[in-house]
Amino acid sequence: MMLSRRQALAGMTGALPLLAGAATDEYRIDPQPVADGLWMIHGADEPMLFANGGAIANITIIATPAGTLLVDAGPSIRYGHMLRKVAERLTGQPVVRVYVTHLHPDHGMGIAAFDPAIVAALPGTIADMERDGRGFSDALYRLLGDWMRGTDLALPGRRIDQPAEDFGGRRLQLLPLAGHSNADLALLDERTGTLIGGDLLFLDRAPSTPTANLGRWRESLDALARLPHKAAIPGHGPFDPGGTRAIAQTRDWLDWLDATLRTAVQSGLDMVEAGTLPIPDRFATMAATRYELQRSVAHLYPALEAELLPRVDLPEG
């Protein structure tokens, strides 16, 4: 009997050896307290690699009188199961809600470990996952191999259509924004003033742009800057105790990236040349800068060329 690619990559009984190898280590999930009843799991500030099991996104755990809340669930069902155990042991309460901030698989494939009825996302995120989730899933199986064993695409069962949700007196504002993706959820914990920004916010790690609209992203950053908050948890990078540095640094990178790529197009540079452009010294503390610049060239350059270098036809006749 021939095995499908998914069966082989998932390491099912009788499967061929995985090209990416077997994941012999468990995920290291280490929640750190950052506010009253609120913990952050700091993902690896790296690209998604077999060595890190794809666990690069920050995860938030919130204790409430009504149960435990999670913001994002990691890259695989294996991570999701471990996350649930860690969170419930930490809070002494079952997980009653899992929020998915956007469609990218480092944040959302782990929801396969949870009842879809408790998993909530913006309608646009659910639509994006329906359209693109299978492709992301296949890509992670190729990249992460055995870490993804048993993971299949799962969709959130709850559509976020309200501005806030209350859990026994602990209230979260739910902010529907966009820019890093077509639909980006940010949350504000009113008790502590902690802003959970998803991938609208990066800190000391270069922002990624696979589905980005830079103009809308900057509008969302402006909206977050106006929001009264005391601290911020970015989608990637360390906790921001003041709540402003992640917003400012993400905005600075996006402004530089947009201006640099536009100048490169107008100067006639090709994509390879654009990916080797110098990166300002002020970004020296950020991880993955060259990697993300080169990815952003691949993501954004064709549209910029179409915008800035319009086709010129010869006159007829």
N, C-alpha and C positions, 0 to 999 in steps of 0.2 A: 504494500500500500504506500502510495506517495504521500508525503506530508506537505501541507501548505506552508508557505513562508512564515505565516504567523505562528503555526504550531511549532515549527522548528525553532524560531526565535524565542518563543515562550518557554522552551525547554520542557515540553510536555513529554509524557511517557513514550519512550522509544524514539525521541527526537534526535536529530543529528547534533553533533557538538556545536555550540554557539560560536559564531565568528568572533563576537566581542568577549568571549570567555564567560566564566561563571562568577557570579557575585558571591564571594565567600565571606564578606564582612556584612554586619548589620549597619543600617543607617545610624549615625550618631546624632540623636535628637536631644539637645541640651537647652531647655528653656531658661531664659534669664529674666528675672523680675525687672520691669522698667517703670511700673506705676502700681497703684493699689489694685490688686486683683487682676493684673495684666502682665503677661510674659511675652517675650519675643524670642523666637528661634532664628538665629542668624544663619542664613544659607551661605554656602561657599561663594566667595567673591571671585568666581571663575566662570568661564564658559561651561556649558553642560558637557561633562566628560564621563567616561566609564568609571574613572577613578573616584568621582564624587557621587556616582549613582544618580546624577541629575538633580541632586538636592541643593539647588543654588538660590531658591527663592526664600525670602523671609516669611515666617509664619507667625501669626499672633494667636495667643490663647487668652480668653477673658473669662473670669469667674463671675457668675451672677447668681442671685437667689433662685432663679428658675432653671439653672443648669449651665453647662460649659459651652462657650462659643469659640469657634475657630474662624480665622480669616485666612483662607487658602489652605490647601491640603497636600501640596507636594506633587511629585512627578509620577507616582506609581501606586498601585493598590498596596504594595508592600509598605511603602512609606505611610500611606493613610492608616493602615491597621496599627502600625507602631505609634503614629501620632495620636490616635485615639487613646491607646493605653497610657501613654505618657501624660496626656492632658487630663484624663479622668483620674489618674493616680495623683496628679498635682492638685486638682481642685476638689476631689472627692465627690464630684457630680458628673452625671452622664453628659455626653455631647448632645445638645439639643438644636444647634444651628451651625451650619458650615456655610460661610460666604465665599463665593468665588469672585475675585476682583476683575478678572478678564480671561480671555480665551487661551492664553499661552500655557503650554503643557507643564512647565515647571511649577505652575501654580495650581492647576486644576485636574490633572489626571488622577490624583489621589482620592478624588471624591468617589471613585469606584468602591471604596471601602465603607461608604456610608449609605444609609437609606436615602434615596433621592428626595423623599418628602421633607427632609430637614436641610437640604442643600439649596441655597438661594443665590440668584444672580440676576443681573439686569436682563431685560428681554433681548437687548442687542447682543449680549454675551452668549445667551442661549442660542440665538440664531447663528452667531459666528461659530460656536462649537458644533452645531449641527452641520454647517457647511464645511468647516476646515478641520474638525477634530480628528477625523479618521486619518487624514494625511499627517497631522502632528503625531498621532499615536504610532503610525508606521515608522516615522522618522526616529522616534524614541526607541522603538524596538531595534532598529538598525544600529543606533548609537550606543544604547545602554545594555542591550542583550538581556542577560538573566535578571538584572535589576527589575525588569518589566514583567517578569513571569506572572501570568494570570491577569494582567491589566487589560481591560477593554474600555473603550470609550463609554463614559456615563454622562448623562446630562442632568443638570440641576432640575429638581422637581418643583421649585417655587420661583415665581417671577416677582422680582422686586418692583412694586408699583406704589410704594408708600415712602414718605420722607424720613420716617424713623421707625424703630422697633424697640419695644420695652420688654425687658426680662426681669420681672419682679422688682421693678424700681430702678434697674440699671438701663439707661436709655442710650441708644446709638442712633446718631443721625446717619442716614444713608444718602450719599451724594452721587447722583448719576452724571458722570463727566465723560470725556473722550479725549483722544489724541495719541496716547501710546497705542491704543487700539480703537476700534469703532465704538466700544462701550467700556468705560473704566469706572469701577466702583471705588469710591473713597468713603471712609467711615470716620466719624468723630465720636469718641467715648466721652459723653458729657460729664461723667463723674470726675475724670482725671484731666480732661482737656487734651487727650492724646489723639492725634490725627493718624489714621492708618491709611497710607496713600496708595497702596498697591504700586504698580509700576509707573504711575505718574511721577513717583519720586525715586530717585537714585541718590546715593551718597557715597563718595569715594570709590565709586564704581561707574564706569562709563555707561550711559543709557543705551539701551538696544532699541532698534527701530524697524523690526520686521513688518509691522502693520501700522506704522506711525503716520499721522498727519501733523506736521510740526506746528502749523498755525493753530489748530484746535488744541494741541498739547499745551502750547503757551497760554492760551485762553484759560485752560483748566488750572494751570499753575497760578495764574492771576487770581482765580476764584479761591484756590486753597490759601493763598497768601492773605486774602481778606477775611478768612475764617478765623474766629477767635480760638486759638489753641495754644498749648503750653509745651508740647513735645510732638515728635513725629516718628513713625515707623515707616521707613521707605520699603519699596518692594525688594531692593537689593542694597546692601551696605549696612553700616552700623546704625544703631539707635541715635536719633538726633534729639538731645535733651532740650534744646531751645526751640525746636520746631521750625526754624527758618533756614537753616543752612542747607538742608536737602532741597528745599524749593529753589533757593538762590543758585546753588551749584547746578542743578538740573537745567534751570533756565539758561544759565551761562553757557553750558555745553551745547544746548539746542541752538542758541543764537549764533555761537561760533560755527557750529556744524553747518547751519543753513547758509550763512554768509560765505563760508569757505567753499562749499560745494558749488554755490552759484558762481563765485569768482572762477573756480576751476573750469566749469562748463564754458563760461564766456571767454576764458583764456585758451580754449581748445584742448585742454588736457583730456586724455582718455581715462577710463576707469582705473586702470592699473596705476597710472601716474597720480591720480587723485588719491588713491589709497596710501600713497607714500608721502603725502604732504606732511610738513612738520606740525607737531601738536604743541600748543603753547605750554610754557613751563608751569602756569598756574594749575594745570591739570595733572601735574606729576604725581600727586598723591592718589590719583584714581587708578583703580585696577582696570585692565582689559581695554585701555584706550586705543591702541593700534588695532586690536581685534575688532572693536566695535566701529571704528572709523571705516575699516575695510568692508565690514558688513553693511554699514549705512550707505556707502558708495553703491554697493550692489542693490540695495533696497530703493534708493532715492534718485540715483543718477539718471535713469532712463526718463522719468517724468520731468526732471529738471531740463534735460536736453530737449524734450518735446516743447517745454514752455519757453525756453530761452533761445533755442535755435530752430525757429519755425521753418517749415519747408518753403522754399522759394521756387516758384514755377516760372519758366520762360513764358513771355507773352505769346499768345496764340497768333498764328498768321505769319 
